[in-house]
Amino acid sequence: MIQKQCVGTVKGPGETPHEFTFIAPDPERRVKHGEFVYYETSVDGEEKLILGRVTGRLPVKLFPDSFMADPAVSPESVALLLGYDSDARELFEITVTVLGYYDTILHDFINPRVPPLGGAPVYIAEDELLTQVLSRGHKDERGSAYIGDLLSRPPASVPVALSVKGFTSTHLAIIASTGSGKSYLAGVLLEELMKPYNRAAVLIVDPHGEYGTLQQMQNLAAFCEGNYKPTVRIFRPEDVRVRISTLTLGDLRYLLPNLSEKMHYQLGRAYNFAQRSHGDRYTLEQLLYAVRQTADGNRGDESEEIEDDPTTGGLIWRMNSALRGNKVFNDFENLELDQLFQPGMCTILQLNEVDRREQQVIVATLLRRVYQARVDTEKGKVDRSDKGYIPFPVFCLLEEAHNYAPANADAVSSEVLKTILSEGRKFGVSIGLISQRPGKLDSDVLSQCMTQCIMRITNPIDQNRIAESVESVGRDLLKELPSLSKGQVIVSGASVNTPVMLKVRTRLTDHGGQDIDAPELWQKWFDGGGKAAADRDNTLFAEKTLRRDEDDLLLWE
């Protein structure tokens, strides 16, 4: 039987209806900010444990200021000399925000709306209780993602597992400043998704090439069970292909900036002409032909004299500049959906050498295609023989999400993301966003993510954006953001029963987002003979410069 530990006595109600205060001596400093405590009360004739989170701590009894007048003499010494009872000074008034009792049917906390009686004992919540009620999932169980342990308890005492169903049906956001560990946390989450008890279908948009180390999962015993072994497929920049005929009119206009109104009009006519003539399979040449055919003054012949028209010539020139010879946009090749999505497969799309606007078009095209495929599959419009047949949910994780849904900017990928975030849950397309600058992320996009993992944030603009867009995190926890250390995270929303502060667990695979150690690399350059080679080059350069100066002098004379 678990031994209850009484840590204090209720003083009375707090400043708000869902708060109360209690007095605690706390000599061991156990009742910390963010710690969980409870009191017992009767609700509808049943004894319930009413859980709460510590949100304030004020000392009640302190040494008098005069005891600290001399820095060289400790206050304890002065207290002992004057007969002051120094042991009795350790007394604190603790403020608690009430969560309520956990309802096993509703899987949620219910606040009884009745404050505890004055003088009632307050207990510190046991590890076993917190393990049961904080998480919506449980470690190493199907549909769970164990990402770390409760920050206020010793390591491994209270493991916290997210509900995978929670964030794959209502979307996920990981928000943190640079160096706080957001990519590390994402790696932990991806490891959990690829464990045998989840076997997810995952696509990662990786603009920095940080997630390649996830390939190690294929050779680690922790990820294998029976005949299951995860597959990790990497598409490097030179492997990425988008068929030109899959681009929408909006994609084309985004790739061709600075078009005049007349060019916009003519491009729209040409796009419709190409689709009527060739359906969803046409080449760049056929699209250019459509531009010529729909030009004003065209008599129906195939003469290219029509390009003498400034609008037609300018549009064709821009299309050739953006699309002809481009390694990404291709007449025939495409990233097929069955190459990207399979249960038990993690696909990494590395875009670290791709232009920003092209990245946005690639993401917009892929998300649009997979969303449409899931809609068509769920509605029975396609079958197993069709390329657009995806009979399972998918999870897409976007690094540097503010590049694909920027605030106060018109990116072609923004509208696609907004559509999926608002409607994708019905068709099994879920999105995970990772950003170090929530202030630069579209507020509508951020607010649609119902599970939030928030790490250290110091920028006031970013803090305000989180406060505006994230409803499930209390003000008391938002105040903790600047003080969080690397690897510490506040998790809230649909995947946990209440907001919690965690210490992220250690990854099983190597972290691929390590910072460059410049002093170490400088030293290796010297030790590896780089200095000697550079000295030889500098000597040759100096000799060459001297000879050139001598030649110039002779020529002048």
Sequence and secondary structure as in RCSB ss.txt:
>XXXX:A:sequence
MIQKQCVGTVKGPGETPHEFTFIAPDPERRVKHGEFVYYETSVDGEEKLILGRVTGRLPVKLFPDSFMADPAVSP
ESVALLLGYDSDARELFEITVTVLGYYDTILHDFINPRVPPLGGAPVYIAEDELLTQVLSRGHKDERGSAYIGDL
LSRPPASVPVALSVKGFTSTHLAIIASTGSGKSYLAGVLLEELMKPYNRAAVLIVDPHGEYGTLQQMQNLAAFCE
GNYKPTVRIFRPEDVRVRISTLTLGDLRYLLPNLSEKMHYQLGRAYNFAQRSHGDRYTLEQLLYAVRQTADGNRG
DESEEIEDDPTTGGLIWRMNSALRGNKVFNDFENLELDQLFQPGMCTILQLNEVDRREQQVIVATLLRRVYQARV
DTEKGKVDRSDKGYIPFPVFCLLEEAHNYAPANADAVSSEVLKTILSEGRKFGVSIGLISQRPGKLDSDVLSQCM
TQCIMRITNPIDQNRIAESVESVGRDLLKELPSLSKGQVIVSGASVNTPVMLKVRTRLTDHGGQDIDAPELWQKW
FDGGGKAAADRDNTLFAEKTLRRDEDDLLLWE
>XXXX:A:secstr
     EEEEEEEE SSTTEEEEEE  TT  S TT EEEEEEEETTEEEEEEEEEEEEEEEE   GGGGS TTS H
HHHHHHHT  GGGG EEEEEEEEEEEEETTTTEEE  S    TT EEEE  HHHHHHHSBSB TTSTTEEEEEEE
TTS TTSSEEEEEHHHHHHH EEEE  TTSSHHHHHHHHHHHHTSTTT  EEEEEETTS  GGGGGGGG GGG B
TTB  EEEEE GGG  EEGGG  HHHHHHHS S  HHHHHHHHHHHHHHHHHHTT   HHHHHHHHHHTSTT  S
S  GGGGGSHHHHHHHHHHHHHHTT SSEESS    HHHH  TTEEEEEE TTS HHHHHHHHHHHHHHHHHHHH
HHHTTS  TTSTT   S EEEEETTGGGTSBTTS  HHHHHHHHHHHHGGGTTEEEEEEES GGGB HHHHHT  
EEEE     HHHHHHHHHH SSS HHHHTTGGG  TTEEEEEETTBSS EEEEE   SS  S     HHHHHHHH
HHTTHHHHHHHHHHHHHHHHHHHHHHHHHHH 
